[in-house]
Amino acid sequence: MSIRDHWAGRALRHPSFVIGLLGTLAFIGLALLSAVWTPHVVDRVNIAARFAPLFGDYLLGTDHLGRDIASMLMRGALTSLTVAAVAVGIGLVIGVPLGLAAAIVGGPFEWLILRVNDFLFAFPALIVAVLITTLFGPGATNAMLAIGIFNIPVFARVARGGALSLKSLDYVAAARLAGLSSLAIARKHLLPNIASLVIVQATIQLSLGILAEAGLSYVGLGTQPPGTSLGLMLRDAQSIFLLHPHLAMVPGLAIMFIVVSLNLAGDGLRDLIDPRLRKEGLPRVAA
Amino acid sequence: MIPYVLKRLAGFVATLLAAAAVTFLLLDALPGDPARFILGINASPEAVQALRLQLGLEAPPLERFIRWIGGMLQGDFGLSYTQGAPVSALIAERLAVTFPLALAAMVISIAIGLPLGILAARRRGSLADTGLMMLAQLGVAVPNFWFGMLLVLLFSVTLRWLPPGGFVPWDENAWGAIRSLVLPSFALALPQAAILARVMRTALVDVQSADYIRTARAKGLTMGEAVWRHGVRNALLPVLTILGLQFAFLVAGTIIVENVFYLPGLGRLIFTAISERDLILVRGAIIVLVVGVTLTMLVVDLLYGLVDPRLRVRRASR
């Protein structure tokens, strides 16, 4: 039996991982589909058809402007996922090298990076978003930057922690004796070995990013009309949800669905990669 | 203990100074002249210049920064030029809503999260455990502001128990003020309670299988006694970390949840200030938030040292 079969078999016997993965893939699929096809034209205002009920001509009804909710949901999911994914990208590209460098170089450099980390933690994504909005005005880019900045110390810490535990191992010492530079050691030996930790953290940050994007767009600091995102749909629903609850229910349930899916997939992935890490309740705090 | 405390305090002050510097630099770089704003478009350049001098805007940035910090230390956050009132008074008025809200949410989340976590840990693998952890999984995934909307639908629209939004000032009717904070604090507390329950469960499960608990049991203690006498301190460490992080984010979370319930808190103040480009006000409010977050981290760090004597040594030498 090859290692691959072994992996697949274990994965399939982990029901919550399978559920999470399927949910995530379904959600991503719908979001991507919205780039080429939606049931109705996204954002086409049709006042005559406003507040259409669920399961009629429009699968999920229409909002106060007669826009098709199902179409907006698909496009909104694309925006939310994009924002969260770019934010994870920012965290990865800046945070992981910083964490690795801190672990390898050590000394005052490591101290400095740790202090910068602490400093960034004093700025929740919301405060960063407020600052950026004051400077440049609101927009989806803000949300990406704000959540991305929040992600940097998270990934730096994971990378540093992982690298520290590897640094003292024999093969790293052997590589150094063989004359490899710190950079080469980081790239060839440390990075591949902390990749699994980083990937698990990335799924967690992705789900946090979707929650954070929703919060920022809801208060008007994120995606702006005519764009649409799950948070923006809730913002639109805010003043009328008492009369038309489903306008708030649909996007909210969608957020819950994708976050639960991502978390299940992430937890499952962690169990599969390293059963020793089987721990629930890692710090998860949004926005 | 004293070197540990001093080290933490130094870190706290350094973080705050750096945060203040970044905030100052960013918002100082903005286009727009407060003097021009106050006097209007028709004012003569001479009048604007005179007011700039009077406001101290002509001084070099470093001097203005130091003066700003010095002022804040004395409780003077400057004057909001859109509202014509001291920034400190405006912020204080809003904190009377935001702070009790965050605190109530914190207390509720502890009151719900910890007992449920303990219950799940003591009945590990049972139906109650599985059910609770599934609920927690959902709770973690619920945006707090959306949960707030659901609470309004249930408790205000359907049951008519509590007001759907708005705020009665404390000095007008304290009971009314409390009533208007009930739903928002539960909305904020639920996701946090879910996180706490998970952390508490994991921490206690870990503790129950620790060597020192086995030793204590061998000594003749019951499991309950062993966990209480030896385990709780250890289980508290991860819980404490999360609590610290949570309070910081609760303060930020109130800003979002305020919108659901139309509460006149710090968040609404900030959003108005942004739209009116009242930079002094934005700056002051951000600093207050950052102080709140950093102060919480400091308190957690100090409590850490108190709960775990090992850290006083290890952490201080980091």
HADDOCK unambig.tbl for C-alpha pairs under 7 A between the chains (distance, minus, plus):
assign (segid A and resid 119 and name CA) (segid B and resid 15 and name CA) 5.62 0.50 0.50
assign (segid A and resid 122 and name CA) (segid B and resid 290 and name CA) 5.96 0.50 0.50
assign (segid A and resid 122 and name CA) (segid B and resid 293 and name CA) 5.87 0.50 0.50
assign (segid A and resid 122 and name CA) (segid B and resid 294 and name CA) 5.68 0.50 0.50
assign (segid A and resid 123 and name CA) (segid B and resid 290 and name CA) 6.53 0.50 0.50
assign (segid A and resid 124 and name CA) (segid B and resid 249 and name CA) 6.91 0.50 0.50
assign (segid A and resid 126 and name CA) (segid B and resid 252 and name CA) 6.51 0.50 0.50
assign (segid A and resid 127 and name CA) (segid B and resid 286 and name CA) 6.87 0.50 0.50
assign (segid A and resid 134 and name CA) (segid B and resid 274 and name CA) 5.79 0.50 0.50
assign (segid A and resid 135 and name CA) (segid B and resid 30 and name CA) 6.47 0.50 0.50
assign (segid A and resid 211 and name CA) (segid B and resid 143 and name CA) 6.19 0.50 0.50
assign (segid A and resid 215 and name CA) (segid B and resid 256 and name CA) 6.65 0.50 0.50
assign (segid A and resid 219 and name CA) (segid B and resid 256 and name CA) 6.24 0.50 0.50
assign (segid A and resid 242 and name CA) (segid B and resid 153 and name CA) 6.57 0.50 0.50
assign (segid A and resid 252 and name CA) (segid B and resid 146 and name CA) 6.27 0.50 0.50
assign (segid A and resid 256 and name CA) (segid B and resid 141 and name CA) 5.17 0.50 0.50
assign (segid A and resid 256 and name CA) (segid B and resid 142 and name CA) 5.56 0.50 0.50
assign (segid A and resid 259 and name CA) (segid B and resid 141 and name CA) 5.35 0.50 0.50
assign (segid A and resid 260 and name CA) (segid B and resid 137 and name CA) 6.78 0.50 0.50
assign (segid A and resid 260 and name CA) (segid B and resid 138 and name CA) 6.58 0.50 0.50
assign (segid A and resid 260 and name CA) (segid B and resid 141 and name CA) 5.76 0.50 0.50
assign (segid A and resid 279 and name CA) (segid B and resid 202 and name CA) 6.70 0.50 0.50
assign (segid A and resid 280 and name CA) (segid B and resid 198 and name CA) 6.36 0.50 0.50
assign (segid A and resid 280 and name CA) (segid B and resid 199 and name CA) 6.99 0.50 0.50
assign (segid A and resid 280 and name CA) (segid B and resid 202 and name CA) 6.19 0.50 0.50
assign (segid A and resid 281 and name CA) (segid B and resid 195 and name CA) 6.34 0.50 0.50
assign (segid A and resid 281 and name CA) (segid B and resid 198 and name CA) 4.75 0.50 0.50
assign (segid A and resid 281 and name CA) (segid B and resid 199 and name CA) 4.70 0.50 0.50
assign (segid A and resid 281 and name CA) (segid B and resid 202 and name CA) 6.91 0.50 0.50
assign (segid A and resid 283 and name CA) (segid B and resid 242 and name CA) 6.32 0.50 0.50
assign (segid A and resid 285 and name CA) (segid B and resid 246 and name CA) 6.89 0.50 0.50
